[in-house]
Amino acid sequence: MSAKAVYVFEPTGIDLIDRRAHQPKPGTRVVKVQPAGCPRSGTMGHAWVADATTNQFYGIVLTRSLRRVAR
């Protein structure tokens, strides 16, 4: 099993303008996840994310708001 890529959430576009309570705070390290029955991450420029440390599910964000962290 390979490790998931880690991203830093840096809100842009609608993630910045229309902040939601379920979104991670700016600077939070997240991983992309795939909830059952949901469109695949990357569809229409969005991705499902969870906290990289605790696996707390946050929801959907723009892929442009995710900056990959070098390991």
N, C-alpha and C positions, 0 to 999 in steps of 0.2 A: 504494500500500500504506500503510495507516495504522499508526501505532505502537501497540504493545500497552500496555494499562493496567498500571501498576506497583503492586504491593501490598507492604505490610510484613507479615511473618509474625509474629503475636502469638498464640501458642497459647492456646486455650480448650478447654473440655470434654475430650474424649478425647485431643486433641493435647497437652494439658497433663498429663493423668494417665498416659497410656500412650505416653511418648516413644519414638521409634524412631530407630535410627542413621541412616536415610536422610532423616529430616526436616531441614528447614533450621533453623538456630539462631534463637532469638527475635531479632527485629530485622532479619533478612535481607530484602532487597528481592527479590521474586519476580514472575514473570509466569505467567498461566494458559497451559497448553499442552494440546494434544489428541493424545495418542498414538493411533496407528492401532489400531483394533479395540477400543478402550476406551469405556465409557459417557461421554457428553458431560460436560464440566465443569459443575457445578451440579446434577447428578443426585443426588438424596437428600442435598443439602447438602454435597457434597464437590467438590473441584477438584484437577486435576493441576497441579503447579507445577514451575517451573525457575528457576534463579538469573537475575535480571534482567540481570546483567552478563556472566556466563560461559556462560549457557544450560545449565549443569549440571542435569540432571534430578534432582529430589528425590523425587517420587512424589505420593501423594494426601494431602490435608489437608482439614480442615473449612473451608467457605467462611466461617464465623464467625471463623476465625482469621486472615482476610485483611482488612487495612485499606488502602483505596485511598490512594495518594500523589498529591497534587496536583502537576501538572507545572509 
